[in-house]
Amino acid sequence: MLFRVSPRSPVPLGEQIAACVRGAI
């Protein structure tokens, strides 16, 4: 699983990870 973190993204890191996990499953 790759996490792409954009520092200027308004989306919290937890939400990005959750979205990544949802997309990976």
LUMGUDREN-708476 format. One line per field, with one value per residue: y, x, z of N, C-alpha, C, CB in turn. Coordinates in Angstrom, 1 decimal. Glycine has a CB too. Layout:
REM LUMGUDREN-708476
n.yy	c(Y:...);
n.xx	c(X:...);
n.zz	c(Z:...);
ca.yy	c(Y:...);
ca.xx	c(X:...);
ca.zz	c(Z:...);
c.yy	c(Y:...);
c.xx	c(X:...);
c.zz	c(Z:...);
cb.yy	c(Y:...);
cb.xx	c(X:...);
cb.zz	c(Z:...);
***
This chain:
REM LUMGUDREN-708476
n.yy	c(-1.2:2.2:5.3:8.5:11.5:14.8:17.8:20.2:19.5:19.7:17.5:15.5:13.4:10.9:10.5:10.3:7.9:6.2:6.3:5.2:2.7:1.8:1.8:-0.1:-2.5);
n.xx	c(0.8:0.6:1.1:0.2:1.0:0.0:1.2:-0.2:-2.8:-6.2:-7.3:-7.3:-4.6:-5.4:-7.8:-6.9:-5.4:-7.4:-8.9:-7.1:-6.9:-9.5:-9.5:-7.6:-8.7);
n.zz	c(0.0:-0.9:0.4:-0.4:0.6:0.6:1.6:1.5:1.3:2.3:3.5:6.2:7.5:8.5:7.1:4.5:4.7:5.4:3.0:1.3:2.3:1.9:-0.9:-1.4:-0.5);
ca.yy	c(0.0:3.4:6.5:9.7:12.6:16.1:18.7:21.3:18.9:19.9:16.3:15.0:12.2:9.8:10.3:9.8:6.5:5.4:6.2:4.3:1.3:1.4:1.5:-1.3:-3.7);
ca.xx	c(0.0:1.4:0.4:0.6:0.7:0.2:1.2:-1.2:-4.1:-7.1:-7.8:-6.4:-3.8:-6.2:-8.8:-6.1:-5.1:-8.7:-9.3:-6.1:-7.2:-10.7:-9.2:-6.8:-9.5);
ca.zz	c(0.0:-1.0:0.9:-1.0:1.5:0.1:2.8:1.4:1.2:3.4:4.0:7.3:7.2:8.8:6.0:3.3:4.9:5.3:1.6:0.7:2.7:1.2:-2.3:-1.5:-0.2);
c.yy	c(1.2:4.6:7.8:10.9:14.0:17.1:19.8:20.8:19.2:18.7:15.8:13.7:11.0:9.5:9.8:8.3:5.7:5.3:5.2:2.9:0.9:1.1:0.3:-2.6:-4.0);
c.xx	c(0.9:0.5:1.0:0.1:1.0:0.1:0.1:-2.6:-5.0:-7.6:-6.8:-5.8:-4.6:-7.2:-8.1:-5.8:-6.3:-9.1:-8.4:-6.5:-8.5:-10.4:-8.4:-7.6:-10.3);
c.zz	c(0.0:-0.5:0.3:-0.1:0.9:1.3:2.7:1.2:2.5:4.1:5.1:6.9:7.4:7.7:4.8:3.5:4.8:3.8:0.9:1.0:2.0:-0.3:-2.4:-1.3:-1.4);
cb.yy	c(0.0:3.7:6.6:9.9:12.5:16.5:19.4:22.2:17.4:20.8:15.2:14.7:12.2:10.0:11.7:10.6:6.3:6.2:7.6:4.6:1.3:2.6:2.7:-1.2:-3.4);
cb.xx	c(-1.0:1.9:0.5:0.2:1.4:-0.7:2.5:-0.9:-4.1:-8.3:-8.0:-7.3:-2.5:-6.9:-9.5:-4.8:-4.4:-9.8:-9.2:-4.7:-7.4:-11.7:-8.4:-5.6:-10.3);
cb.zz	c(1.2:-2.4:2.5:-2.5:2.9:-1.0:2.9:0.2:0.9:3.0:2.9:8.6:8.0:10.1:5.7:3.2:6.3:6.1:0.9:1.2:4.3:1.3:-2.9:-0.5:1.0);
***
